[in-house]
Amino acid sequence: VLGVSSDAGARFWGAIPYAAAPVGDARWRLPLPAQVREAVLDASEPGAPCAQPAYGDVETGPVLGSEDCLTLNIHAPADAEGAPVMVWIHGGGNYAGAARDYDGAELAAREGVVVVTINYRLGPFGWFHHPAIRGERPEAATGQFAVLDMIAALQWVQSNIAGFGGDAERVTIFGESAGGQNIYALVLAEPAQGLFHRAISQSGGLWNMSLAQAVNPQDADTPGTRASASEILAAWLVSAGRSGDRAEALDVLSAMSDAEIAAFMRGLSTEAVLAPYRDQPDLGYDLPSVVLDGVIVSEAGHQAQLASGAYNQVPMMLGGNLNEQKAWMAFDPTYVTFTDAGPVARDRDQYAAIDQHYSNWWNASAVDDIADHAVSPVYAYRFDWTDAPTEPVDLAFLVGAAHGMEIPFVFGDFSGGFEALFTEENREARETLSRAMSAYWAEFARSGDPADGGAGLPQWESWDEGRQKMIFDAGVIALAPAPLTFDTLVHRLVADERLSENERCMILRHNTMYPEFDLDLLDRAGCAP
């Protein structure tokens, strides 16, 4: 493979296939080895995204990317030899995003690590749990094809990364949002054993659903989601002219054999597969991704699996952001008014309250609950940077430490569309914070313990030494007790007079929609399920 040098002083290779294209008869199957090449691969550009709906993108048409997408990109220090390896798994709800959106050059050059970013199948291509395809290989009877892609990428890293200056015995997986969720899936997945040695989940969490919820129609005895396999298959049958409406499509589906269903699915065009998600832009949020299928994740749930020790016991770094929910609220006309200067909160008290309850629950699920059940070492953090401008629009309040805001600090790359937040006024402080965070992340990749970041920073103690989190804020990096329990959060929510009863119940229903939560919480809070 022929790469290029980057401006940051790192070397780059892009679009390297780690598996064969999952197209045609290979769609919805285990990833196959990449084809042997007989010529040098031009690796000067990153790989294209995996197929996803292209909302409003007239240049690409209805689809962004391609099903032929199982590639990875590598950033390595110019003199790398035996360097720690950090494999990045991008977010995007498991139905959007791409490896090319993340530039690892600064992190690689600054910290002497090899950064690998990977693509994986998205949306229904990566996560589809119908038994017609899930049962074709009994030894891997899972619809979590995207997790199998990640495993294939990690196998490629084990076999090949030494050629790029990396140490295959020091591989750290890290990812954010859905990528952080996928980090947990890999930690729990037996087939991933031995392929990585540390794990970092940034704003991840495991909001799992049962296999029945992922497969069944919405009106079944055990209701499926509106993006379940049965509901999506019904939509495909209607679009293909095989049925007149949803009810007829479900009847047709019940009469089809598994072989007929699989053949129908593999005969659909990429555009047809993604059409239901383009018609309903928020449908992806209900995508059944990491599911309790008994193959990747135990049917008993991740809490029981972690507590039993039956997982890939590697050191973990887990964290979330102070204002996760503001990433969506800041541009939602339900909560903001759009002025010539920009968005302004309609009701600052309501805005702050909704963000607080959603974001705290996210942190409790993604960090505290995981850390409390894991038996391997855990280091927890919270990202609190809110040093954005306050004029002409109060972005410090509207956005704050929103979902995804820690990513540029970890990568040391502030060029990714946050220009309004990252100004000359806050440059020195944020770059100082960025260097500290990069140092902690890299030290964890080197040794499995973030310690003092290898640079005289505050000592980062593990979770079991006091249930403390490292707080990252401008000018402040310090350990602080920050434990969150679900009972405490429910009590705070029910007592919050900034919100109406309907708003409180809406938040609680959203946060308890998956089976690991005790639905009696709804009754105790006076809310109907």
C-alpha positions as CSV (number, residue, x, y, z in Angstrom):
1,V,0.0,0.0,0.0
2,L,1.3,3.4,-1.0
3,G,0.5,6.2,1.6
4,V,1.4,9.8,2.0
5,S,2.9,12.2,4.6
6,S,0.5,14.5,6.5
7,D,1.0,18.1,7.5
8,A,1.0,17.0,11.2
9,G,4.1,15.0,10.7
10,A,2.4,11.6,10.5
11,R,2.2,9.1,7.8
12,F,-1.2,8.1,6.3
13,W,-2.7,5.2,4.4
14,G,-6.4,5.1,3.5
15,A,-9.1,2.9,2.2
16,I,-7.2,-0.4,2.9
17,P,-9.7,-3.3,2.6
18,Y,-9.8,-5.4,5.7
19,A,-12.6,-7.7,4.4
20,A,-14.3,-8.5,1.1
21,A,-17.2,-6.3,-0.1
22,P,-20.4,-7.5,1.6
23,V,-22.5,-7.3,-1.6
24,G,-24.7,-9.6,-3.6
25,D,-24.9,-13.0,-1.9
26,A,-22.4,-11.8,0.7
27,R,-24.9,-9.2,2.0
28,W,-26.1,-10.0,5.6
29,R,-23.4,-12.6,6.0
30,L,-20.2,-12.9,8.0
31,P,-17.4,-10.8,6.6
32,L,-15.1,-12.7,4.2
33,P,-11.3,-12.1,3.8
34,A,-10.3,-9.3,1.5
35,Q,-9.2,-10.2,-2.0
36,V,-5.5,-10.7,-2.6
37,R,-4.1,-7.8,-4.6
38,E,-1.5,-8.2,-7.3
39,A,-0.6,-4.5,-7.6
40,V,0.3,-1.7,-5.2
41,L,-2.8,0.0,-3.7
42,D,-3.0,3.8,-3.9
43,A,-3.8,4.5,-0.3
44,S,-3.6,8.3,-0.4
45,E,-7.3,8.9,0.3
46,P,-9.6,7.7,3.1
47,G,-12.2,5.1,2.4
48,A,-15.7,6.0,1.3
49,P,-18.5,5.7,3.9
50,C,-20.7,2.7,4.3
51,A,-24.1,3.0,2.7
52,Q,-26.5,5.3,4.6
53,P,-29.4,7.7,3.7
54,A,-28.2,11.0,2.1
55,Y,-30.6,13.4,3.6
56,G,-30.8,16.5,1.4
57,D,-27.6,15.6,-0.5
58,V,-28.5,16.1,-4.1
59,E,-24.9,15.3,-5.3
60,T,-25.0,11.7,-4.1
61,G,-28.7,11.0,-4.7
62,P,-30.7,9.0,-2.1
63,V,-27.6,7.1,-0.8
64,L,-24.3,8.4,0.7
65,G,-21.5,5.9,0.3
66,S,-21.6,2.3,-0.8
67,E,-22.1,-1.2,0.5
68,D,-18.5,-1.9,-0.7
69,C,-17.0,-0.1,2.3
70,L,-15.1,-2.4,4.6
71,T,-11.9,-0.4,4.7
72,L,-9.7,1.2,7.3
73,N,-7.4,4.2,7.5
74,I,-4.1,4.4,9.4
75,H,-2.2,7.4,10.8
76,A,1.2,6.6,12.2
77,P,4.2,8.6,13.5
78,A,6.9,9.0,11.0
79,D,9.3,6.9,13.0
80,A,6.8,4.4,14.5
81,E,8.2,1.1,15.6
82,G,6.4,-1.0,18.2
83,A,4.0,1.9,19.0
84,P,0.7,1.4,20.8
85,V,-2.3,1.0,18.5
86,M,-5.6,2.9,18.9
87,V,-8.5,1.6,16.8
88,W,-11.3,4.2,16.5
89,I,-14.9,3.1,16.0
90,H,-17.0,6.1,14.8
91,G,-20.4,7.1,16.1
92,G,-23.6,8.1,14.2
93,G,-26.4,6.0,15.8
94,N,-25.0,2.9,14.0
95,Y,-26.8,4.1,10.9
96,A,-24.6,7.1,9.8
97,G,-21.1,8.4,10.0
98,A,-17.7,7.3,8.5
99,A,-14.1,6.6,9.5
100,R,-13.0,9.4,7.1
101,D,-14.6,12.0,9.3
102,Y,-11.8,11.6,12.0
103,D,-8.3,12.8,11.4
104,G,-5.9,10.9,13.7
105,A,-2.7,12.6,12.4
106,E,-2.3,15.0,15.3
107,L,-3.0,12.4,17.9
108,A,-0.5,10.0,16.2
109,A,2.3,12.6,15.9
110,R,1.7,14.2,19.3
111,E,1.6,11.0,21.3
112,G,3.5,8.4,19.3
113,V,0.6,6.1,18.7
114,V,-0.7,4.4,15.6
115,V,-4.4,5.5,15.0
116,V,-6.6,3.2,12.9
117,T,-10.1,4.3,11.9
118,I,-12.5,1.7,10.6
119,N,-15.7,1.6,8.6
120,Y,-18.4,-1.0,9.4
121,R,-21.8,-1.8,7.9
122,L,-24.5,0.6,9.0
123,G,-28.2,0.7,9.6
124,P,-30.1,-2.4,8.3
125,F,-27.0,-3.6,6.5
126,G,-25.1,-3.9,9.8
127,W,-27.9,-4.7,12.2
128,F,-30.8,-6.9,11.1
129,H,-32.0,-9.7,13.3
130,H,-34.5,-11.6,11.3
131,P,-34.1,-15.4,11.7
132,A,-34.1,-15.9,7.9
133,I,-30.5,-14.6,7.8
134,R,-29.5,-14.9,11.4
135,G,-29.8,-18.7,11.3
136,E,-27.8,-19.3,8.2
137,R,-24.6,-19.9,10.2
138,P,-25.5,-21.6,13.5
139,E,-22.0,-21.0,14.9
140,A,-22.6,-17.3,14.5
141,A,-26.3,-16.9,14.6
142,T,-26.4,-13.1,15.1
143,G,-27.8,-10.2,13.2
144,Q,-25.0,-8.0,14.5
145,F,-23.1,-8.0,11.3
146,A,-21.4,-4.7,12.1
147,V,-19.8,-6.2,15.2
148,L,-18.5,-9.0,13.1
149,D,-17.0,-6.4,10.8
150,M,-15.3,-4.8,13.7
151,I,-13.9,-8.2,14.8
152,A,-12.6,-8.7,11.2
153,A,-10.9,-5.3,11.3
154,L,-9.2,-6.2,14.6
155,Q,-8.1,-9.5,13.2
156,W,-6.6,-7.6,10.3
157,V,-4.8,-5.3,12.8
158,Q,-3.4,-8.3,14.6
159,S,-2.0,-9.7,11.3
160,N,-0.8,-6.5,9.7
161,I,-0.3,-3.5,12.0
162,A,3.4,-4.3,12.7
163,G,4.1,-3.3,9.1
164,F,2.9,0.2,9.9
165,G,4.9,0.5,13.1
166,G,2.2,-0.7,15.5
167,D,2.4,-3.2,18.4
168,A,-0.2,-5.9,18.0
169,E,0.1,-6.7,21.7
170,R,-1.0,-3.2,22.7
171,V,-4.3,-2.6,20.9
172,T,-6.8,-0.2,22.4
173,I,-10.3,0.1,21.0
174,F,-12.0,3.5,21.5
175,G,-15.2,5.1,20.2
176,E,-17.9,7.6,20.9
177,S,-21.7,7.5,21.0
178,A,-22.8,4.5,19.0
179,G,-19.1,3.8,18.6
180,G,-18.9,3.7,22.4
181,Q,-21.8,1.3,22.5
182,N,-19.9,-0.9,20.0
183,I,-16.9,-0.8,22.3
184,Y,-19.1,-2.4,25.0
185,A,-20.3,-4.9,22.5
186,L,-16.7,-5.9,21.7
187,V,-15.9,-6.1,25.4
188,L,-18.8,-8.5,25.8
189,A,-18.3,-10.5,22.6
190,E,-16.6,-13.8,23.0
191,P,-15.4,-13.9,19.3
192,A,-13.4,-10.7,20.0
193,Q,-11.3,-12.4,22.7
194,G,-7.6,-11.6,22.5
195,L,-8.0,-9.0,19.7
196,F,-7.6,-5.9,21.9
197,H,-6.0,-5.1,25.3
198,R,-7.8,-2.0,26.5
199,A,-11.1,-0.3,25.8
200,I,-12.3,3.4,25.9
201,S,-16.0,4.2,25.6
202,Q,-16.8,7.9,25.2
203,S,-20.6,8.6,25.8
204,G,-21.4,5.1,24.9
205,G,-23.8,3.0,27.0
206,L,-25.8,-0.1,26.3
207,W,-29.5,0.5,25.9
208,N,-30.2,-3.0,24.8
209,M,-33.4,-4.6,23.7
210,S,-34.4,-8.3,23.6
211,L,-34.2,-10.3,20.4
212,A,-38.1,-10.4,20.4
213,Q,-38.2,-6.6,20.4
214,A,-35.7,-6.5,17.6
215,V,-37.7,-8.9,15.4
216,N,-41.4,-8.7,16.2
217,P,-44.1,-6.5,14.7
218,Q,-45.2,-3.6,16.9
219,D,-48.6,-5.2,17.7
220,A,-47.1,-8.6,18.8
221,D,-47.6,-9.9,22.3
222,T,-44.0,-8.8,22.9
223,P,-44.0,-5.6,20.8
224,G,-41.1,-4.9,18.4
225,T,-39.9,-1.4,17.7
226,R,-41.0,0.5,14.7
227,A,-37.7,-0.3,13.1
228,S,-37.8,-4.1,14.0
229,A,-37.0,-6.7,11.3
230,S,-40.7,-7.5,10.7
231,E,-41.7,-3.8,10.4
232,I,-38.9,-3.0,7.9
233,L,-39.5,-6.2,5.9
234,A,-43.2,-5.2,5.7
235,A,-42.2,-1.8,4.4
236,W,-39.9,-3.4,1.8
237,L,-42.7,-5.8,0.6
238,V,-45.1,-2.8,0.1
239,S,-42.4,-0.8,-1.7
240,A,-41.6,-3.7,-4.0
241,G,-45.3,-4.1,-4.9
242,R,-45.6,-7.5,-3.2
243,S,-48.3,-6.2,-0.8
244,G,-50.8,-3.4,-0.7
245,D,-50.2,-2.3,2.9
246,R,-48.5,-3.2,6.2
247,A,-51.1,-5.7,7.4
248,E,-51.1,-7.6,4.1
249,A,-47.3,-7.5,4.0
250,L,-47.1,-9.1,7.5
251,D,-49.5,-11.9,6.2
252,V,-47.3,-12.4,3.1
253,L,-44.2,-12.5,5.3
254,S,-45.7,-15.2,7.6
255,A,-46.2,-17.4,4.5
256,M,-42.7,-17.1,3.2
257,S,-39.9,-19.5,4.0
258,D,-36.6,-18.3,5.4
259,A,-34.9,-19.0,2.1
260,E,-37.5,-16.9,0.3
261,I,-37.2,-14.0,2.7
262,A,-33.4,-14.1,2.5
263,A,-33.5,-14.2,-1.3
264,F,-35.9,-11.3,-1.4
265,M,-33.7,-9.2,1.0
266,R,-30.6,-9.8,-1.0
267,G,-32.3,-8.9,-4.3
268,L,-33.2,-5.4,-3.1
269,S,-31.2,-2.5,-4.3
270,T,-29.2,-0.4,-1.8
271,E,-31.7,2.5,-2.3
272,A,-34.7,0.2,-1.6
273,V,-33.1,-1.1,1.6
274,L,-32.6,2.4,2.9
275,A,-35.9,3.9,1.6
276,P,-37.8,3.5,4.9
277,Y,-35.1,5.4,6.7
278,R,-35.2,8.2,4.2
279,D,-39.0,8.5,4.5
280,Q,-38.8,8.7,8.3
281,P,-35.5,10.5,9.1
282,D,-35.7,9.7,12.8
283,L,-36.4,6.0,12.3
284,G,-32.7,5.2,12.7
285,Y,-32.9,6.1,16.4
286,D,-35.1,3.0,16.9
287,L,-32.6,0.7,15.0
288,P,-32.1,-2.5,17.0
289,S,-28.4,-2.6,17.1
290,V,-26.5,-4.2,20.0
291,V,-29.2,-6.8,21.0
292,L,-29.4,-9.4,23.7
293,D,-29.0,-12.2,21.1
294,G,-27.0,-14.7,23.2
295,V,-24.2,-14.6,20.7
296,I,-22.6,-11.2,21.0
297,V,-24.3,-10.1,24.3
298,S,-25.7,-12.6,26.8
299,E,-29.5,-12.9,26.9
300,A,-29.2,-12.1,30.6
301,G,-28.1,-8.6,29.8
302,H,-24.8,-6.8,30.1
303,Q,-25.0,-6.1,33.8
304,A,-25.1,-9.8,34.7
305,Q,-22.5,-10.6,32.1
306,L,-20.1,-8.0,33.4
307,A,-20.7,-9.0,37.0
308,S,-20.0,-12.7,36.2
309,G,-16.6,-11.8,34.7
310,A,-17.7,-13.7,31.5
311,Y,-16.4,-11.0,29.2
312,N,-13.1,-9.7,27.7
313,Q,-11.6,-8.5,30.9
314,V,-9.4,-5.6,29.8
315,P,-8.9,-2.2,31.5
316,M,-11.6,0.2,30.5
317,M,-11.8,4.0,30.4
318,L,-15.5,5.2,30.5
319,G,-16.8,8.7,30.3
320,G,-19.6,11.0,29.3
321,N,-20.3,14.7,28.8
322,L,-21.9,17.1,31.2
323,N,-24.5,18.3,28.6
324,E,-25.0,15.3,26.3
325,Q,-28.6,16.2,25.4
326,K,-27.8,19.8,24.3
327,A,-26.4,18.4,21.0
328,W,-30.0,17.9,19.9
329,M,-31.8,20.5,21.9
330,A,-29.7,23.5,20.5
331,F,-31.3,23.2,17.1
332,D,-34.7,21.9,18.0
333,P,-37.5,24.4,17.5
334,T,-39.3,22.8,20.4
335,Y,-36.7,24.4,22.7
336,V,-35.2,27.3,20.8
337,T,-36.3,30.3,18.8
338,F,-34.2,31.0,15.7
339,T,-33.1,34.7,15.4
340,D,-30.9,36.5,13.0
341,A,-28.0,36.0,15.4
342,G,-28.7,32.3,16.0
343,P,-30.8,30.1,18.3
344,V,-32.1,31.3,21.6
345,A,-33.6,29.1,24.3
346,R,-37.3,29.6,24.7
347,D,-37.3,28.9,28.4
348,R,-33.8,28.7,30.0
349,D,-35.0,26.9,33.1
350,Q,-36.9,24.2,31.1
351,Y,-33.9,23.9,28.7
352,A,-31.5,23.3,31.6
353,A,-33.7,20.9,33.4
354,I,-34.4,18.7,30.4
355,D,-30.7,18.6,29.5
356,Q,-29.8,17.8,33.1
357,H,-32.1,14.8,33.5
358,Y,-31.4,13.3,30.1
359,S,-27.6,13.9,30.4
360,N,-27.4,12.6,34.0
361,W,-29.3,9.4,33.0
362,W,-27.0,9.0,30.0
363,N,-23.9,9.2,32.3
364,A,-25.4,6.9,34.8
365,S,-26.1,4.3,32.1
366,A,-23.0,4.7,30.1
367,V,-20.5,5.1,32.9
368,D,-21.5,4.5,36.6
369,D,-23.7,1.4,36.0
370,I,-21.0,-0.2,33.8
371,A,-18.2,0.6,36.2
372,D,-20.2,-0.7,39.2
373,H,-20.7,-4.1,37.5
374,A,-17.3,-4.6,35.8
375,V,-14.7,-6.7,37.5
376,S,-11.7,-5.4,35.5
377,P,-10.1,-2.0,36.2
378,V,-12.2,1.0,35.2
379,Y,-11.2,4.7,35.0
380,A,-14.1,7.1,34.7
381,Y,-14.3,10.7,33.5
382,R,-16.7,13.5,32.8
383,F,-16.1,16.2,30.2
384,D,-17.3,19.6,31.4
385,W,-15.8,22.1,29.0
386,T,-18.3,25.0,28.5
387,D,-16.0,27.8,27.5
388,A,-17.8,28.6,24.3
389,P,-18.7,32.2,23.4
390,T,-21.7,33.9,25.0
391,E,-22.2,36.7,22.4
392,P,-24.0,37.3,20.1
393,V,-25.6,33.9,21.1
394,D,-25.0,32.2,24.4
395,L,-23.4,29.0,23.0
396,A,-21.8,28.3,26.4
397,F,-25.4,27.7,27.7
398,L,-27.0,26.4,24.5
399,V,-24.3,23.8,23.6
400,G,-22.0,23.6,26.6
401,A,-20.3,20.2,27.0
402,A,-22.7,18.6,24.5
403,H,-22.6,15.1,23.1
404,G,-19.5,14.7,20.9
405,M,-17.7,17.8,22.1
406,E,-14.8,15.9,23.7
407,I,-13.8,14.3,20.4
408,P,-11.7,17.2,19.0
409,F,-10.0,17.5,22.4
410,V,-8.9,13.8,22.3
411,F,-7.8,14.0,18.6
412,G,-6.3,17.5,18.9
413,D,-8.2,18.5,15.8
414,F,-10.5,21.6,16.1
415,S,-11.2,21.9,12.4
416,G,-14.3,19.7,12.1
417,G,-17.2,22.3,11.9
418,F,-17.1,23.7,15.4
419,E,-15.7,27.1,14.4
420,A,-18.4,29.1,16.2
421,L,-17.4,27.3,19.5
422,F,-13.7,27.3,19.1
423,T,-12.4,30.9,19.0
424,E,-9.2,32.7,19.5
425,E,-10.3,33.7,23.0
426,N,-10.6,30.1,24.2
427,R,-7.7,28.7,22.1
428,E,-5.0,28.6,24.7
429,A,-7.1,27.0,27.4
430,R,-8.7,24.4,25.1
431,E,-5.4,23.4,23.5
432,T,-4.0,22.9,27.0
433,L,-7.0,20.7,27.9
434,S,-6.6,18.9,24.6
435,R,-3.0,18.1,25.2
436,A,-3.8,16.7,28.7
437,M,-6.7,14.6,27.4
438,S,-4.6,13.2,24.5
439,A,-1.8,12.4,27.0
440,Y,-4.2,10.5,29.3
441,W,-5.7,8.5,26.4
442,A,-2.3,7.7,25.0
443,E,-0.8,6.6,28.3
444,F,-3.8,4.4,28.8
445,A,-3.1,2.9,25.4
446,R,0.6,2.4,26.3
447,S,0.1,0.8,29.8
448,G,-3.6,0.2,30.5
449,D,-3.4,2.8,33.3
450,P,-3.9,6.6,32.4
451,A,-1.9,7.4,35.6
452,D,-0.6,11.0,35.3
453,G,-0.8,11.0,31.5
454,G,2.9,10.4,31.4
455,A,3.3,14.2,31.7
456,G,2.9,15.2,35.4
457,L,-0.8,15.6,35.3
458,P,-3.1,14.8,38.2
459,Q,-3.1,11.1,39.1
460,W,-6.1,9.3,37.7
461,E,-7.3,6.7,40.2
462,S,-9.5,3.7,39.3
463,W,-13.2,3.6,40.0
464,D,-12.9,1.1,42.8
465,E,-10.7,3.5,44.7
466,G,-13.6,5.7,45.6
467,R,-16.1,5.9,42.7
468,Q,-14.5,9.0,41.4
469,K,-14.4,10.6,38.0
470,M,-11.7,12.7,36.4
471,I,-13.3,16.0,35.5
472,F,-12.0,17.7,32.3
473,D,-12.7,21.4,32.2
474,A,-10.9,24.5,31.1
475,G,-8.2,25.1,33.7
476,V,-9.5,22.3,35.9
477,I,-8.5,18.7,35.7
478,A,-9.2,16.9,39.0
479,L,-10.8,13.8,40.5
480,A,-14.2,14.3,42.1
481,P,-16.8,12.0,43.5
482,A,-19.6,11.9,40.9
483,P,-21.6,8.7,41.4
484,L,-25.1,8.5,39.8
485,T,-27.8,5.9,40.7
486,F,-31.0,5.4,38.9
487,D,-33.1,5.7,42.1
488,T,-31.5,9.1,42.9
489,L,-32.1,10.3,39.4
490,V,-35.8,9.3,39.5
491,H,-36.2,11.1,42.8
492,R,-34.6,14.3,41.4
493,L,-36.7,14.1,38.3
494,V,-40.0,13.6,40.1
495,A,-39.2,16.6,42.4
496,D,-38.2,19.0,39.7
497,E,-40.7,21.8,39.6
498,R,-39.1,23.3,36.5
499,L,-40.9,20.7,34.4
500,S,-44.5,19.8,34.0
501,E,-45.8,16.3,35.0
502,N,-46.0,15.4,31.3
503,E,-42.4,16.4,30.7
504,R,-41.2,14.5,33.7
505,C,-43.0,11.3,32.5
506,M,-41.8,11.8,29.0
507,I,-38.2,11.8,30.1
508,L,-38.7,8.8,32.4
509,R,-40.4,6.8,29.7
510,H,-37.6,7.5,27.2
511,N,-35.0,6.5,29.7
512,T,-36.6,3.2,30.7
513,M,-37.6,2.0,27.2
514,Y,-35.3,-1.0,27.2
515,P,-35.6,-4.2,29.3
516,E,-32.7,-3.8,31.7
517,F,-34.6,-1.1,33.6
518,D,-37.2,-1.7,36.3
519,L,-40.4,-0.4,34.8
520,D,-41.9,-0.2,38.3
521,L,-40.1,3.1,38.3
522,L,-42.9,4.5,36.1
523,D,-45.5,3.4,38.6
524,R,-43.6,4.8,41.5
525,A,-43.2,8.1,39.7
526,G,-47.0,8.3,38.8
527,C,-46.4,7.8,35.1
528,A,-48.2,5.3,32.8
529,P,-45.9,2.9,30.8
